[in-house]
Amino acid sequence: MIKSYTRGENMHEKVSRSEWKIMEVLWKQPGALATEIVQALRESDWQEKTIKTLINRLVKKGIVRFEKEGKAYRYFPVPEREAVRAEESKDFIERIFGGSVKAFMTNMIKNDALSDEEIKELKRLLEKKGE
């Protein structure tokens, strides 16, 4: 079961695209050192200072926590990936589609954004949900 995720006191703060890249690293490598995060993002063309700034933003938002280990810090994601996806998806649909999942799905279907395989999977999920 996925634990629910709320953004703490700063509910209006979201995970930016750049911050999401940091979170992806931490979900794959919980407890990573800053140097390990920098290494994991070496192809991003970001400077080390930029990455550390993004980590600090996530810590301030309460989405990442740290533990001091000697002179280094280990960083851990606070929420599970799926919990953040659920919250961010809900927020996106609320902002862009007035909270209507139907409007979102209609848009996706009309714009050929779904493959045949994805459509089959969605049908299966909807049938299961209706049981």
C-alpha positions in Angstrom: 0.0 0.0 0.0 1.3 3.5 -0.9 1.6 5.9 2.0 -0.2 9.1 1.3 1.9 12.2 0.6 1.3 15.8 1.4 3.7 18.6 0.9 4.0 19.6 4.6 3.4 23.2 5.6 4.3 24.6 2.1 1.4 22.9 0.3 1.8 25.3 -2.7 5.4 24.1 -3.3 5.7 21.4 -6.0 8.5 19.3 -7.2 10.0 21.1 -10.2 11.3 19.2 -13.3 14.8 19.7 -12.1 14.1 18.6 -8.6 12.3 15.5 -10.0 15.6 14.4 -11.5 17.2 14.5 -8.0 14.2 12.6 -6.6 14.6 9.9 -9.3 18.2 9.4 -8.2 17.2 9.2 -4.5 14.4 6.7 -5.1 16.9 4.5 -6.9 19.7 5.1 -4.4 18.2 6.1 -1.0 21.0 7.3 1.3 23.1 8.7 -1.5 25.8 11.2 -0.7 25.8 14.5 -2.6 28.8 13.3 -4.6 26.9 10.2 -5.7 23.9 12.3 -6.7 26.3 14.5 -8.7 27.8 11.4 -10.3 24.4 10.0 -11.2 23.5 13.3 -13.0 26.8 13.7 -14.7 25.1 13.7 -18.2 22.7 16.5 -17.2 25.4 19.2 -17.8 24.5 20.7 -14.4 27.3 22.0 -12.2 27.8 20.4 -8.7 26.7 23.7 -7.1 23.4 23.6 -9.0 22.7 20.0 -7.9 23.5 20.8 -4.3 21.1 23.8 -4.5 18.4 21.6 -5.8 19.0 19.1 -3.0 18.8 21.9 -0.4 15.5 23.1 -1.9 14.1 19.6 -1.5 15.3 19.4 2.1 13.6 22.8 2.8 10.4 21.5 1.3 10.5 18.4 3.5 10.6 16.1 0.5 14.2 15.0 1.2 15.8 14.4 4.6 19.4 14.0 5.5 21.6 12.2 8.0 25.1 13.5 8.8 27.9 10.9 8.5 31.2 12.4 9.5 31.6 15.4 7.3 29.3 14.1 4.6 25.5 14.0 4.4 23.3 11.1 3.2 20.1 12.1 1.5 16.8 10.1 1.6 13.5 10.6 -0.1 10.7 11.2 2.4 7.7 10.2 0.3 7.5 7.1 -2.0 7.6 7.8 -5.7 4.0 6.7 -6.3 2.7 8.9 -3.6 4.4 12.0 -5.2 3.2 10.9 -8.6 -0.4 10.6 -7.3 -0.3 14.1 -5.7 1.4 15.8 -8.6 -1.0 14.1 -11.1 -4.0 15.2 -9.0 -2.7 18.8 -8.9 -2.0 18.8 -12.7 -5.5 17.5 -13.5 -7.0 20.1 -11.1 -5.1 23.0 -12.6 -5.3 22.1 -16.3 -8.5 20.1 -16.6 -10.6 21.6 -13.8 -10.3 18.4 -11.8 -11.9 16.3 -14.6 -10.1 13.0 -15.2 -12.5 12.4 -18.0 -11.4 15.7 -19.7 -7.8 14.6 -19.2 -8.3 11.2 -20.7 -10.4 12.5 -23.6 -7.5 14.9 -24.4 -5.0 12.1 -24.3 -7.1 9.9 -26.6 -7.9 12.6 -29.1 -4.3 13.6 -29.4 -3.1 10.0 -30.0 -1.0 10.2 -26.8 -1.9 6.6 -25.9 -0.5 3.5 -27.5 -2.8 0.5 -28.3 -1.1 -1.3 -25.4 -1.8 1.5 -23.0 -5.4 1.6 -24.1 -5.7 -2.1 -23.4 -4.2 -1.7 -20.0 -6.5 1.2 -19.1 -9.5 -0.9 -20.2 -8.3 -3.7 -17.9 -7.9 -1.3 -15.0 -11.3 0.3 -15.5 -13.0 -3.1 -15.7 -11.2 -4.2 -12.5 -12.2 -0.9 -10.8 -15.8 -1.5 -11.8 -15.9 -4.9 -10.1 
